Amino acid sequence: MRRTEIDEAILSNVSTTWKKVALVVVKVANESGISFADEDDDFEVVAKHIEFLVGEGRLLAQGNLKNWRSSEICKSMGAQ
């Protein structure tokens, strides 16, 4: 599993409109076709990558990202 694969899967499931973090986490973990390491929790891995992308300014966030059901993300206007 490469970081870029997960980041690309997240970014392809997010647009410039707000989406619940929980929806994106589940969709990427279950439908992306990415092979996660057996010892990792797929959902937690995706959530961590969302946090990285927010930290890099590639995604915008509102709410507490640790609380997936009540936080939202969208693409930053400067993101690809």
C-alpha positions in Angstrom: 0.0 0.0 0.0 1.4 3.3 -1.0 0.4 6.6 0.4 -0.3 8.1 -3.0 -2.8 5.4 -3.8 -4.8 6.1 -0.7 -4.6 9.9 -1.2 -5.7 9.6 -4.8 -8.7 7.4 -3.8 -9.7 9.9 -1.1 -9.4 12.9 -3.5 -11.4 11.1 -6.2 -14.2 10.7 -3.7 -14.3 14.3 -2.6 -15.4 17.4 -4.6 -15.7 21.1 -3.8 -19.0 20.4 -1.9 -18.9 19.2 1.7 -19.1 15.4 2.4 -19.2 13.6 5.7 -15.8 12.1 6.7 -17.6 8.9 7.6 -18.9 8.5 4.1 -15.5 9.0 2.5 -13.7 6.7 4.9 -16.2 3.8 4.3 -16.3 4.3 0.6 -12.5 4.4 0.2 -11.8 1.5 2.6 -14.5 -0.7 1.0 -14.6 0.2 -2.6 -11.2 1.6 -3.7 -9.6 -1.8 -4.4 -6.6 -0.8 -2.4 -4.9 -3.7 -0.6 -4.4 -2.6 3.0 -1.9 -4.3 5.3 -3.6 -7.1 7.3 -2.6 -5.7 10.7 -4.0 -2.2 9.9 -7.6 -1.1 10.4 -8.6 0.1 6.9 -10.9 2.7 8.2 -8.3 4.2 10.6 -5.7 4.2 7.8 -8.0 6.2 5.5 -9.0 8.6 8.3 -5.3 9.3 9.0 -4.7 10.0 5.3 -7.6 12.5 5.4 -5.9 14.2 8.3 -2.7 14.4 6.3 -4.4 15.9 3.3 -6.1 18.5 5.5 -2.8 19.3 7.1 -1.2 19.7 3.6 -4.0 22.1 2.6 -5.3 19.7 -0.1 -8.6 19.2 1.7 -10.6 21.6 3.8 -12.3 20.4 7.0 -15.0 21.5 9.3 -15.7 19.9 12.6 -13.5 17.5 14.6 -11.9 15.0 12.1 -11.7 12.4 14.9 -15.5 12.4 15.0 -16.2 11.1 11.5 -20.0 11.4 11.6 -20.1 15.1 12.5 -17.2 16.4 10.5 -17.0 17.2 6.8 -14.3 17.6 4.1 -14.1 19.1 0.7 -11.4 19.8 -1.9 -9.5 22.9 -1.5 -9.7 25.2 -4.5 -5.9 24.9 -4.9 -6.0 21.0 -4.8 -5.8 19.0 -8.0 
